[in-house]
Structures are given as C-alpha cells and as structure tokens.
Amino acid sequence: MDLLNLDTKKFAEEGAFLQFKHPATGKLLATECKGKKPIGMYIKGSDSATLRKLANKTVNEMRAKAKAQKGISDDEFDLGEVESDTAEVLAKLVTGFENLVENKIELQYSYEAAFKLFTTYPWMLEQAKEYKDDRGNFIKS
C-alpha cells in the first residue's frame, strides 16, 4: 500500500459529493424525474487546509472575544450563535450543488446559498458535519 493513496489532507481539500438523505427515513434523496439524479453538494473534509485555516481563525476570534468579555458566565452562552458559526464554517467548505431545488427553483451554488440552506434546514447542517468528519468519504478506493 502506497501511503500517497491515504493522503487525507489532499483528498479532503479536493472535496467529495455528499448525497443527502431524507431526514426522517434515511433514504438517499434523488430527483423525481426520469434518471433519478442524486441530490446533494460537494464539500471539503475535516483534514482540508481550508478547514484548518478557518478553525485557526475561529479559535483566535473566540479567544479575543473571551478576553474582551471577562466575567461572562456559561449561562450567557448563545447556542444560536454557535449554530450560525457552524453554518458559516460549513458553507465555506461547500464547493458546489447538484440538483438542489427549493420552491421549484434549482439552486445555484454560492456561499450565501449554502449558508442559507444550513440555517434553514438543520438536517442538512447535521449531515454535512458528519460527512466532512468521515475520512472514508474522501479517500479514493
């Protein structure tokens, strides 16, 4: 086995296709038209340089915020802000959409569109988080 075939940093940066699953049934989502095309997005993985840079920036911002807000208790921790931050980071990892339709309009990829999907549909956010963390999704077999 050549270790280059297990270069998770390289493959995570290239990204992979996440086919969404129905949030209740777990069934893979596909278009209803002839051909049943998969519904999903392309996303980079946890070992990507993109995520590492974002994580460093986020940690530094959190440290600066914590220093500026000395005396803030855990009771004042804002879960909505954490979810929004997570959606922001994940949206920056998305590189494209495939067959995503909302209100009968096929969505065109953009950071803003990805962020909106993650903040509107929590199940998409959850699936994207799980997918990006699974190295097996990015290693070529």
Salt bridges, closest charged atoms under 4 A:
GLU13 OE2 - LYS44 NZ 2.72
GLU14 OE1 - LYS140 NZ 3.52
ASP47 OD1 - ARG52 NH2 3.06
ASP47 OD2 - ARG135 NE 2.54
GLU61 OE2 - LYS57 NZ 3.92
GLU81 OE2 - LYS65 NZ 2.25
GLU88 OE2 - LYS92 NZ 3.36
GLU102 OE1 - LYS116 NZ 3.47
ASP133 OD1 - LYS132 NZ 2.57
